[in-house]
Each structure stands twice: as C-alpha cells, then as structure tokens.
Amino acid sequence: MPAAATAVAAEPSVRAPLPVLGRDVAVPLVTGGEVTYAALDQAASAPALQRVWDDVAAYAPYYGSVHRGAGYLSQLSTDLFENARRTVADFLDCRDGDEVVFTRSTTDSLNLLAAALPDGCEVFVFETEHHAALLPWRRAGRVTFLDAPDSPAQAVAALERALADRDPYGPALVCVTGASNVTGELWPVRELAAAAHAHGARIVLDAAQLAPHRAVSVRELDVDWVAFSGHKLYAPFGSGVLAGRADWLREAEPYLAGGGASRTVVRRADGGVDVRWHETAARHEAGSPNVIGAYAVASACKALTEAGFEALATREDALVRAVREGLADVPEVRFLSLFGDDAPRVGVLSFVVDGWNSSHFAAALSAEYGIGVRDGLFCAHPLVRRLLGGDTGGAGECGAPEAGALNAIRVSFGAGTPEEHVARFVRAVRELVRDGARWTYRTVDGRCVPDAPGRA
C-alpha cells in the first residue's frame, strides 16, 4: 500500500480525533466476522460528539417548558435555551443586532428566509447548490440560476454581471454555499459578499458543510445571514440555525403562526381577531421549541471552538491527502472537481470508478469492508450531472460495468474520523478495483444490496 495511506498517523502535528458516539460499533460483514464501522458519510450526517451527548444527558432530568413558566425547571430551561442562542451568536461572530433563530435544519432555515423576502426581491443562486439552497426560492419570486463556474474568480465575475444586469434593479438576495457538499471545495464567500453588496444585494451563506470544518465569522465574511444544521455539526438530528440581520425577519409574517410567535391576541368587535407578533427571533419560533436540540447545537459550538478550527483543519487536510495520494496510482478512480484537484476543500471527496456502477461499489464497501459512504447525486443533481458530463442515464442496475450510469460515490469525514478508517477505505478501494467484489449483488427497490448467504 502507498505510504500516503498511513501518512496521517506519522504527522506529529496532527491531533487525535474527537470522541464521537458510535466509534466502537461493530457491524457484520457478508464474508464473515465483524469489523468496527467506518462512518465515512459525514457530509450527510456526522456522529454526535461524546461531549454533546453527555451534556444533553446531564440536562435531560431538568427538562421543562420554556418562556412564561413560573416553575424552577421552566426557568432553568428558558435560561439554557436563551444562553444557547448567545453561544451560537458567539460561534458565528454575529454583529450587534443580529438575530439567531432556531429551526429544524438548513433546509428549514433557508425556507424561512425565502418566506421573509421583501416584495419584488430577485434571488441569484448557482446551479451548483444543494437542493436545500437551490429550491426554496422558486415559490418566493423571481430566481436567476447561474451556471456552474470553473474557478472562484469566474464565480465572482458571473455574479457581478448578473447583479448589474438585473431589471428592475430592486431588492436582491444571493444564496451561496461555503463548501460544496459534492466536491468539498471552498467557495469565495467574502468576495461574493463584496460583489453582492456592491450591487445593492444581500447574501445568505449555506454553511451546512462549512461550519463543521472551518470557523465561520459573519463579520469577516460580511454575509447577511448564515444557515446550518446541527446534525452535520456533531449534534443530534432535528435542530438548525438561521442567524443574521433582523429587519427582513422582523417585517415578514411569522414563518409559523401560533403560540410563542404572538405577543397579544384580542377579539375585535366584528368577531375576528387582531394579533401582535413578536419582533425578535420568537416571531419565527412558534410552538414549543426544541430546547434539547438548541442546547446540543450550542454544546457542539463550544466543543469545536475549544478544540480549535486550525488544528481540526490541519488534521482534516491530512486525511484528504491520505485519500488522494493513496489512490493517485489507481487510474480507474476519477475524483470530481469544479475548481481543480488542488483547490482548497473540506473533508468531502466524490469520485467514480471506471467499470463500476457507483451503487454497486458503495454496497461492496459496506458489505465487505464495513465502510459507510454515499452514492447517487447527493441532493445536488445539476452539479453532479455537470461533473459527470451531462444527463447520460439513470442510476443503472447493480453490477459492473455501467459506463452510462449517472451516479457517483462520496467519501466524507470530520473531527471524529480515526486514521484507521481512512486507511481501510483506501485499501478497500484498491482491492475492489484490482480484484473485484467477493460477493454477488442485486438491485432491490433501486438500491444495490448483497445477495443473501447461500446465493453468493
């Protein structure tokens, strides 16, 4: 095996992985025996940090309703909920006056903002975005979809042209990712924000893939809003954040109508009701909030800040190098990229393997090596189609070769990924390319699955 496959462990400056849940889970192999599961699909959902889980467990006995409750546990939970809001604001380096709204996810956050756009607002978004950032605006008004750029500079230039040429020259919003969920490449957020503001537009940053891997400063990037998800930030499912300027949120109708969003509700003489809504984040947090989810996100923010993003990024860069260098002499493996192989990126890599259907390859990694990756179009269909050369076909049936199949494989890791898991992945890819699968597979409900024992 190439030396790069074990290079991470040899670098004394690389810190140990952060403890996460599930790090010792054993899974069965179709070929017999068990192996510790290698969770290398962290761009989809990252395992919760052990510290986050411990914090949640410590709070759970004190669980209570928030806001307006007179009891001790209600007051304690309210303080915890509002302190979580302040922790997230500090984590994102928000400006004075910015609001932090707790949501269910990045998707929820961006749909909330879409519902708060002022009349006549035009949205500009690159076709390279995750569907969570690509689709919410279609119901909100005019949307201009920009072609995938070949470089960061081309992205900035394309945005400047589109904003300058808009007609009418009214309110506008730019939505852009901080790091691609397909290629991991970092986008020129600060430069795109400058272009947006120079042309009278605002900008929202989809930081779902960026926030778990790099420090995000609202002030330094000069973005108007940031959205991210707890389940990618090493917190449990069901929590998200939209943070940023208060004015559009304050002027919009509540995202959900109900208790918590309303300050007063009175009957009118004609039998109807008049409602006075909150003007703070509560305006868009109707209903009983996910207090544990908010607390978990805040705990993850603290843990990552204390670990230090510089050290985390150094370790992650070493893992990326281990994968790329470990497979550099395997010509059948082709990594996907918009900006070039040397572009800065987080720990997300997508690739195809000549002679293999990607679903088949991913199934073999799981069943024969205990490695969890993702295959498909990664909720970024236009981008993956472009990277694969167009709409050449469907996902294809399980089995090799499927040269025309339109899908890819994504490997992704984070702060809790052990070096051994990356080394095992590199070894497994090399073995599958060289020797083929040791088991037989079939397509069931659109997924490639191993045949039952006795059919192999």
C-alpha positions as a Python dict, from the first residue, in 0.01 Angstrom:
ca = {
    (1, 'M'): (0, 0, 0),
    (2, 'P'): (128, 353, -76),
    (3, 'A'): (285, 533, 219),
    (4, 'A'): (22, 807, 188),
    (5, 'A'): (-245, 571, 315),
    (6, 'T'): (-93, 582, 662),
    (7, 'A'): (61, 927, 641),
    (8, 'V'): (-179, 1084, 890),
    (9, 'A'): (-55, 885, 1184),
    (10, 'A'): (303, 979, 1102),
    (11, 'E'): (245, 1354, 1129),
    (12, 'P'): (318, 1460, 1489),
    (13, 'S'): (131, 1789, 1446),
    (14, 'V'): (-198, 1611, 1375),
    (15, 'R'): (-421, 1585, 1681),
    (16, 'A'): (-622, 1278, 1779),
    (17, 'P'): (-984, 1254, 1663),
    (18, 'L'): (-1251, 1400, 1889),
    (19, 'P'): (-1454, 1130, 2071),
    (20, 'V'): (-1787, 1063, 1898),
    (21, 'L'): (-2080, 830, 1956),
    (22, 'G'): (-2065, 503, 1767),
    (23, 'R'): (-1687, 494, 1745),
    (24, 'D'): (-1680, 135, 1872),
    (25, 'V'): (-1988, -3, 1693),
    (26, 'A'): (-1918, -338, 1526),
    (27, 'V'): (-2102, -437, 1206),
    (28, 'P'): (-2123, -776, 1034),
    (29, 'L'): (-1950, -849, 703),
    (30, 'V'): (-2111, -1068, 438),
    (31, 'T'): (-1782, -1253, 408),
    (32, 'G'): (-1794, -1344, 777),
    (33, 'G'): (-1693, -1181, 1103),
    (34, 'E'): (-1732, -826, 1224),
    (35, 'V'): (-1542, -501, 1197),
    (36, 'T'): (-1566, -160, 1361),
    (37, 'Y'): (-1792, 55, 1146),
    (38, 'A'): (-1614, 326, 946),
    (39, 'A'): (-1859, 618, 924),
    (40, 'L'): (-1737, 799, 612),
    (41, 'D'): (-2064, 963, 512),
    (42, 'Q'): (-2035, 1260, 744),
    (43, 'A'): (-2133, 1515, 478),
    (44, 'A'): (-2483, 1368, 517),
    (45, 'S'): (-2485, 1344, 897),
    (46, 'A'): (-2194, 1345, 1139),
    (47, 'P'): (-2194, 1134, 1455),
    (48, 'A'): (-2268, 1332, 1770),
    (49, 'L'): (-1969, 1430, 1977),
    (50, 'Q'): (-1949, 1237, 2302),
    (51, 'R'): (-1932, 1566, 2488),
    (52, 'V'): (-2254, 1686, 2325),
    (53, 'W'): (-2433, 1366, 2419),
    (54, 'D'): (-2305, 1388, 2776),
    (55, 'D'): (-2424, 1748, 2803),
    (56, 'V'): (-2770, 1653, 2676),
    (57, 'A'): (-2790, 1360, 2917),
    (58, 'A'): (-2691, 1584, 3209),
    (59, 'Y'): (-2967, 1832, 3124),
    (60, 'A'): (-3241, 1579, 3050),
    (61, 'P'): (-3360, 1536, 3415),
    (62, 'Y'): (-3418, 1912, 3431),
    (63, 'Y'): (-3630, 1920, 3115),
    (64, 'G'): (-3906, 2182, 3134),
    (65, 'S'): (-4119, 2413, 2921),
    (66, 'V'): (-3961, 2741, 2816),
    (67, 'H'): (-4083, 3101, 2842),
    (68, 'R'): (-4354, 3212, 3081),
    (69, 'G'): (-4330, 2905, 3304),
    (70, 'A'): (-4311, 3001, 3674),
    (71, 'G'): (-4158, 2674, 3792),
    (72, 'Y'): (-3791, 2623, 3862),
    (73, 'L'): (-3736, 2377, 3576),
    (74, 'S'): (-3914, 2606, 3331),
    (75, 'Q'): (-3695, 2897, 3432),
    (76, 'L'): (-3385, 2680, 3412),
    (77, 'S'): (-3481, 2556, 3065),
    (78, 'T'): (-3557, 2909, 2948),
    (79, 'D'): (-3215, 3029, 3061),
    (80, 'L'): (-3050, 2734, 2892),
    (81, 'F'): (-3241, 2796, 2567),
    (82, 'E'): (-3158, 3166, 2553),
    (83, 'N'): (-2796, 3105, 2654),
    (84, 'A'): (-2774, 2859, 2366),
    (85, 'R'): (-2881, 3140, 2135),
    (86, 'R'): (-2599, 3360, 2266),
    (87, 'T'): (-2347, 3076, 2231),
    (88, 'V'): (-2441, 3028, 1866),
    (89, 'A'): (-2413, 3404, 1806),
    (90, 'D'): (-2062, 3398, 1953),
    (91, 'F'): (-1970, 3089, 1748),
    (92, 'L'): (-2071, 3271, 1429),
    (93, 'D'): (-1922, 3605, 1537),
    (94, 'C'): (-2255, 3778, 1475),
    (95, 'R'): (-2296, 4154, 1466),
    (96, 'D'): (-2477, 4352, 1732),
    (97, 'G'): (-2845, 4338, 1650),
    (98, 'D'): (-2831, 4012, 1454),
    (99, 'E'): (-3094, 3751, 1537),
    (100, 'V'): (-3037, 3379, 1593),
    (101, 'V'): (-3345, 3176, 1503),
    (102, 'F'): (-3356, 2808, 1592),
    (103, 'T'): (-3501, 2591, 1316),
    (104, 'R'): (-3512, 2224, 1227),
    (105, 'S'): (-3231, 2221, 969),
    (106, 'T'): (-3052, 2417, 697),
    (107, 'T'): (-3344, 2338, 466),
    (108, 'D'): (-3587, 2482, 719),
    (109, 'S'): (-3369, 2789, 771),
    (110, 'L'): (-3349, 2875, 402),
    (111, 'N'): (-3721, 2816, 352),
    (112, 'L'): (-3784, 3053, 644),
    (113, 'L'): (-3571, 3320, 478),
    (114, 'A'): (-3745, 3258, 146),
    (115, 'A'): (-4076, 3329, 317),
    (116, 'A'): (-3936, 3656, 454),
    (117, 'L'): (-3816, 3808, 126),
    (118, 'P'): (-3946, 4158, 57),
    (119, 'D'): (-4180, 4214, -236),
    (120, 'G'): (-4005, 4222, -569),
    (121, 'C'): (-3690, 4052, -442),
    (122, 'E'): (-3490, 3860, -701),
    (123, 'V'): (-3276, 3566, -590),
    (124, 'F'): (-2946, 3468, -752),
    (125, 'V'): (-2818, 3118, -695),
    (126, 'F'): (-2560, 2897, -869),
    (127, 'E'): (-2677, 2566, -1013),
    (128, 'T'): (-2407, 2402, -801),
    (129, 'E'): (-2603, 2438, -478),
    (130, 'H'): (-2752, 2164, -264),
    (131, 'H'): (-3125, 2141, -323),
    (132, 'A'): (-3184, 2296, 20),
    (133, 'A'): (-3031, 2617, -115),
    (134, 'L'): (-3141, 2576, -477),
    (135, 'L'): (-3515, 2517, -447),
    (136, 'P'): (-3681, 2726, -168),
    (137, 'W'): (-3673, 3048, -369),
    (138, 'R'): (-3893, 2921, -654),
    (139, 'R'): (-4207, 2994, -452),
    (140, 'A'): (-4085, 3333, -334),
    (141, 'G'): (-4049, 3526, -659),
    (142, 'R'): (-3802, 3565, -942),
    (143, 'V'): (-3497, 3339, -939),
    (144, 'T'): (-3189, 3359, -1162),
    (145, 'F'): (-2994, 3035, -1176),
    (146, 'L'): (-2628, 3090, -1258),
    (147, 'D'): (-2419, 2835, -1447),
    (148, 'A'): (-2152, 2639, -1264),
    (149, 'P'): (-1823, 2832, -1267),
    (150, 'D'): (-1485, 2682, -1349),
    (151, 'S'): (-1298, 2886, -1087),
    (152, 'P'): (-1366, 3107, -785),
    (153, 'A'): (-1282, 3415, -990),
    (154, 'Q'): (-1531, 3312, -1257),
    (155, 'A'): (-1798, 3271, -988),
    (156, 'V'): (-1745, 3627, -866),
    (157, 'A'): (-1741, 3769, -1219),
    (158, 'A'): (-2060, 3583, -1317),
    (159, 'L'): (-2241, 3709, -1008),
    (160, 'E'): (-2131, 4068, -1066),
    (161, 'R'): (-2260, 4059, -1426),
    (162, 'A'): (-2593, 3909, -1325),
    (163, 'L'): (-2650, 4157, -1044),
    (164, 'A'): (-2553, 4455, -1257),
    (165, 'D'): (-2787, 4349, -1538),
    (166, 'R'): (-3094, 4277, -1327),
    (167, 'D'): (-3408, 4457, -1435),
    (168, 'P'): (-3575, 4603, -1243),
    (169, 'Y'): (-3286, 4699, -1019),
    (170, 'G'): (-3468, 4621, -696),
    (171, 'P'): (-3403, 4418, -383),
    (172, 'A'): (-3193, 4107, -440),
    (173, 'L'): (-3057, 3812, -247),
    (174, 'V'): (-2761, 3588, -330),
    (175, 'C'): (-2751, 3236, -187),
    (176, 'V'): (-2418, 3054, -191),
    (177, 'T'): (-2258, 2757, -22),
    (178, 'G'): (-1942, 2787, 183),
    (179, 'A'): (-1818, 2440, 89),
    (180, 'S'): (-1962, 2208, -173),
    (181, 'N'): (-2139, 1900, -43),
    (182, 'V'): (-2022, 1718, -358),
    (183, 'T'): (-1659, 1818, -407),
    (184, 'G'): (-1578, 1974, -69),
    (185, 'E'): (-1431, 2276, -246),
    (186, 'L'): (-1435, 2608, -62),
    (187, 'W'): (-1621, 2892, -230),
    (188, 'P'): (-1502, 3257, -232),
    (189, 'V'): (-1765, 3373, 15),
    (190, 'R'): (-1603, 3701, 117),
    (191, 'E'): (-1555, 3804, -247),
    (192, 'L'): (-1910, 3704, -340),
    (193, 'A'): (-2043, 3902, -44),
    (194, 'A'): (-1848, 4209, -157),
    (195, 'A'): (-1990, 4173, -509),
    (196, 'A'): (-2343, 4137, -373),
    (197, 'H'): (-2319, 4444, -152),
    (198, 'A'): (-2156, 4650, -427),
    (199, 'H'): (-2469, 4593, -635),
    (200, 'G'): (-2723, 4655, -359),
    (201, 'A'): (-2793, 4288, -286),
    (202, 'R'): (-2779, 4081, 28),
    (203, 'I'): (-2627, 3738, 69),
    (204, 'V'): (-2707, 3426, 270),
    (205, 'L'): (-2440, 3164, 334),
    (206, 'D'): (-2532, 2797, 335),
    (207, 'A'): (-2275, 2685, 592),
    (208, 'A'): (-2405, 2329, 636),
    (209, 'Q'): (-2077, 2185, 506),
    (210, 'L'): (-1853, 2473, 614),
    (211, 'A'): (-1939, 2524, 982),
    (212, 'P'): (-1834, 2174, 1097),
    (213, 'H'): (-1491, 2215, 937),
    (214, 'R'): (-1390, 2582, 939),
    (215, 'A'): (-1452, 2885, 1158),
    (216, 'V'): (-1740, 3096, 1024),
    (217, 'S'): (-1740, 3469, 1103),
    (218, 'V'): (-2040, 3669, 993),
    (219, 'R'): (-1837, 3985, 1042),
    (220, 'E'): (-1526, 3877, 849),
    (221, 'L'): (-1717, 3718, 563),
    (222, 'D'): (-1959, 4013, 566),
    (223, 'V'): (-2260, 3794, 493),
    (224, 'D'): (-2610, 3897, 587),
    (225, 'W'): (-2731, 3555, 704),
    (226, 'V'): (-2587, 3213, 781),
    (227, 'A'): (-2776, 2882, 785),
    (228, 'F'): (-2651, 2548, 916),
    (229, 'S'): (-2771, 2216, 1060),
    (230, 'G'): (-2698, 2058, 1395),
    (231, 'H'): (-2676, 1705, 1257),
    (232, 'K'): (-2375, 1798, 1045),
    (233, 'L'): (-2215, 1987, 1336),
    (234, 'Y'): (-2185, 1675, 1556),
    (235, 'A'): (-2517, 1734, 1734),
    (236, 'P'): (-2826, 1511, 1715),
    (237, 'F'): (-3094, 1539, 1447),
    (238, 'G'): (-3372, 1795, 1441),
    (239, 'S'): (-3201, 2129, 1503),
    (240, 'G'): (-3075, 2409, 1282),
    (241, 'V'): (-2995, 2778, 1280),
    (242, 'L'): (-3067, 3087, 1075),
    (243, 'A'): (-2860, 3380, 1201),
    (244, 'G'): (-2824, 3732, 1066),
    (245, 'R'): (-2990, 4061, 1002),
    (246, 'A'): (-3318, 4120, 1183),
    (247, 'D'): (-3502, 4362, 955),
    (248, 'W'): (-3638, 4128, 684),
    (249, 'L'): (-3727, 3871, 950),
    (250, 'R'): (-3899, 4131, 1167),
    (251, 'E'): (-4103, 4271, 879),
    (252, 'A'): (-4218, 3932, 747),
    (253, 'E'): (-4523, 3738, 852),
    (254, 'P'): (-4430, 3466, 1103),
    (255, 'Y'): (-4295, 3150, 939),
    (256, 'L'): (-4544, 2955, 1153),
    (257, 'A'): (-4844, 3108, 1327),
    (258, 'G'): (-4913, 3005, 1683),
    (259, 'G'): (-4818, 3038, 2046),
    (260, 'G'): (-4476, 3177, 2116),
    (261, 'A'): (-4475, 3387, 1799),
    (262, 'S'): (-4763, 3604, 1919),
    (263, 'R'): (-4741, 3874, 2187),
    (264, 'T'): (-5112, 3953, 2215),
    (265, 'V'): (-5429, 3821, 2054),
    (266, 'V'): (-5758, 4009, 2103),
    (267, 'R'): (-6109, 3977, 1966),
    (268, 'R'): (-6244, 4255, 1752),
    (269, 'A'): (-6594, 4394, 1765),
    (270, 'D'): (-6669, 4229, 1431),
    (271, 'G'): (-6584, 3888, 1577),
    (272, 'G'): (-6239, 3850, 1423),
    (273, 'V'): (-5902, 3861, 1599),
    (274, 'D'): (-5611, 4103, 1594),
    (275, 'V'): (-5263, 3967, 1652),
    (276, 'R'): (-4950, 4148, 1759),
    (277, 'W'): (-4644, 3938, 1675),
    (278, 'H'): (-4306, 3932, 1846),
    (279, 'E'): (-4032, 4131, 1676),
    (280, 'T'): (-3745, 3911, 1793),
    (281, 'A'): (-3642, 3559, 1690),
    (282, 'A'): (-3953, 3428, 1869),
    (283, 'R'): (-4158, 3566, 1579),
    (284, 'H'): (-4044, 3266, 1372),
    (285, 'E'): (-4027, 3007, 1650),
    (286, 'A'): (-4395, 2934, 1708),
    (287, 'G'): (-4481, 2630, 1916),
    (288, 'S'): (-4280, 2458, 2187),
    (289, 'P'): (-3918, 2481, 2074),
    (290, 'N'): (-3665, 2201, 2052),
    (291, 'V'): (-3481, 2304, 2367),
    (292, 'I'): (-3259, 1996, 2377),
    (293, 'G'): (-3175, 2043, 2011),
    (294, 'A'): (-3075, 2406, 2066),
    (295, 'Y'): (-2868, 2308, 2371),
    (296, 'A'): (-2697, 2033, 2170),
    (297, 'V'): (-2605, 2276, 1892),
    (298, 'A'): (-2461, 2518, 2147),
    (299, 'S'): (-2263, 2237, 2310),
    (300, 'A'): (-2118, 2140, 1971),
    (301, 'C'): (-2027, 2504, 1902),
    (302, 'K'): (-1836, 2520, 2231),
    (303, 'A'): (-1661, 2188, 2174),
    (304, 'L'): (-1540, 2281, 1824),
    (305, 'T'): (-1429, 2626, 1937),
    (306, 'E'): (-1229, 2480, 2225),
    (307, 'A'): (-1074, 2213, 2001),
    (308, 'G'): (-959, 2488, 1765),
    (309, 'F'): (-1054, 2501, 1400),
    (310, 'E'): (-694, 2546, 1290),
    (311, 'A'): (-596, 2214, 1446),
    (312, 'L'): (-912, 2044, 1318),
    (313, 'A'): (-848, 2172, 964),
    (314, 'T'): (-485, 2058, 973),
    (315, 'R'): (-593, 1709, 1067),
    (316, 'E'): (-866, 1704, 805),
    (317, 'D'): (-627, 1822, 533),
    (318, 'A'): (-404, 1529, 620),
    (319, 'L'): (-696, 1288, 581),
    (320, 'V'): (-780, 1436, 239),
    (321, 'R'): (-417, 1394, 130),
    (322, 'A'): (-415, 1035, 254),
    (323, 'V'): (-713, 953, 31),
    (324, 'R'): (-595, 1137, -278),
    (325, 'E'): (-233, 1021, -257),
    (326, 'G'): (-334, 669, -161),
    (327, 'L'): (-541, 638, -479),
    (328, 'A'): (-323, 851, -708),
    (329, 'D'): (-181, 547, -887),
    (330, 'V'): (-524, 388, -947),
    (331, 'P'): (-620, 520, -1292),
    (332, 'E'): (-973, 379, -1268),
    (333, 'V'): (-1057, 626, -989),
    (334, 'R'): (-1154, 978, -1102),
    (335, 'F'): (-1224, 1248, -844),
    (336, 'L'): (-1482, 1514, -926),
    (337, 'S'): (-1394, 1881, -905),
    (338, 'L'): (-1514, 2220, -1023),
    (339, 'F'): (-1210, 2431, -944),
    (340, 'G'): (-933, 2174, -993),
    (341, 'D'): (-772, 1900, -789),
    (342, 'D'): (-558, 2144, -589),
    (343, 'A'): (-847, 2367, -482),
    (344, 'P'): (-884, 2411, -103),
    (345, 'R'): (-1155, 2186, 36),
    (346, 'V'): (-1308, 2036, 347),
    (347, 'G'): (-1316, 1661, 409),
    (348, 'V'): (-1556, 1576, 127),
    (349, 'L'): (-1448, 1391, -190),
    (350, 'S'): (-1664, 1247, -468),
    (351, 'F'): (-1541, 1009, -736),
    (352, 'V'): (-1634, 750, -994),
    (353, 'V'): (-1463, 420, -1072),
    (354, 'D'): (-1428, 308, -1432),
    (355, 'G'): (-1606, -21, -1492),
    (356, 'W'): (-1823, 7, -1182),
    (357, 'N'): (-2172, 124, -1112),
    (358, 'S'): (-2131, 357, -813),
    (359, 'S'): (-2417, 199, -620),
    (360, 'H'): (-2253, -142, -660),
    (361, 'F'): (-1916, -8, -545),
    (362, 'A'): (-2067, 162, -238),
    (363, 'A'): (-2259, -154, -149),
    (364, 'A'): (-1939, -359, -166),
    (365, 'L'): (-1755, -112, 58),
    (366, 'S'): (-2030, -153, 316),
    (367, 'A'): (-2097, -526, 297),
    (368, 'E'): (-1738, -646, 258),
    (369, 'Y'): (-1539, -381, 448),
    (370, 'G'): (-1779, -219, 696),
    (371, 'I'): (-1734, 124, 538),
    (372, 'G'): (-2030, 362, 505),
    (373, 'V'): (-2012, 605, 211),
    (374, 'R'): (-2282, 759, -6),
    (375, 'D'): (-2366, 704, -372),
    (376, 'G'): (-2600, 891, -603),
    (377, 'L'): (-2643, 1258, -689),
    (378, 'F'): (-2614, 1392, -331),
    (379, 'C'): (-2917, 1626, -350),
    (380, 'A'): (-2720, 1837, -596),
    (381, 'H'): (-2843, 1694, -925),
    (382, 'P'): (-2746, 1978, -1163),
    (383, 'L'): (-2391, 1990, -1025),
    (384, 'V'): (-2329, 1615, -1036),
    (385, 'R'): (-2475, 1593, -1386),
    (386, 'R'): (-2235, 1863, -1499),
    (387, 'L'): (-1936, 1695, -1335),
    (388, 'L'): (-2028, 1360, -1491),
    (389, 'G'): (-2071, 1508, -1836),
    (390, 'G'): (-2444, 1553, -1866),
    (391, 'D'): (-2765, 1355, -1828),
    (392, 'T'): (-2624, 1028, -1963),
    (393, 'G'): (-2868, 795, -1794),
    (394, 'G'): (-3030, 685, -1473),
    (395, 'A'): (-2869, 529, -1170),
    (396, 'G'): (-2834, 199, -1355),
    (397, 'E'): (-2879, -156, -1237),
    (398, 'C'): (-2645, -310, -983),
    (399, 'G'): (-2342, -472, -1139),
    (400, 'A'): (-2035, -379, -1335),
    (401, 'P'): (-1970, -231, -1581),
    (402, 'E'): (-2223, 54, -1606),
    (403, 'A'): (-2038, 318, -1802),
    (404, 'G'): (-2351, 522, -1872),
    (405, 'A'): (-2490, 528, -1520),
    (406, 'L'): (-2540, 872, -1371),
    (407, 'N'): (-2423, 849, -1012),
    (408, 'A'): (-2107, 892, -809),
    (409, 'I'): (-1954, 789, -476),
    (410, 'R'): (-1884, 1032, -192),
    (411, 'V'): (-1648, 978, 99),
    (412, 'S'): (-1654, 1235, 378),
    (413, 'F'): (-1505, 1262, 723),
    (414, 'G'): (-1467, 1502, 1011),
    (415, 'A'): (-1333, 1576, 1355),
    (416, 'G'): (-1403, 1228, 1488),
    (417, 'T'): (-1274, 1018, 1198),
    (418, 'P'): (-993, 779, 1300),
    (419, 'E'): (-694, 747, 1069),
    (420, 'E'): (-752, 372, 1051),
    (421, 'H'): (-1090, 424, 887),
    (422, 'V'): (-934, 630, 610),
    (423, 'A'): (-655, 377, 564),
    (424, 'R'): (-913, 96, 544),
    (425, 'F'): (-1110, 292, 284),
    (426, 'V'): (-803, 341, 65),
    (427, 'R'): (-712, -28, 96),
    (428, 'A'): (-1070, -134, 15),
    (429, 'V'): (-1093, 84, -297),
    (430, 'R'): (-763, -52, -425),
    (431, 'E'): (-868, -411, -361),
    (432, 'L'): (-1210, -373, -523),
    (433, 'V'): (-1060, -212, -832),
    (434, 'R'): (-790, -478, -857),
    (435, 'D'): (-980, -792, -760),
    (436, 'G'): (-1350, -709, -789),
    (437, 'A'): (-1619, -780, -532),
    (438, 'R'): (-1604, -1104, -338),
    (439, 'W'): (-1983, -1124, -314),
    (440, 'T'): (-2271, -1101, -557),
    (441, 'Y'): (-2521, -814, -551),
    (442, 'R'): (-2864, -733, -691),
    (443, 'T'): (-3093, -433, -723),
    (444, 'V'): (-3384, -414, -478),
    (445, 'D'): (-3612, -108, -477),
    (446, 'G'): (-3349, 91, -663),
    (447, 'R'): (-3069, 5, -421),
    (448, 'C'): (-2778, -233, -471),
    (449, 'V'): (-2775, -493, -192),
    (450, 'P'): (-2574, -809, -128),
    (451, 'D'): (-2736, -1142, -208),
    (452, 'A'): (-2845, -1343, 92),
    (453, 'P'): (-2596, -1601, 223),
    (454, 'G'): (-2611, -1913, 11),
    (455, 'R'): (-2669, -1714, -309),
    (456, 'A'): (-2317, -1571, -329),
}
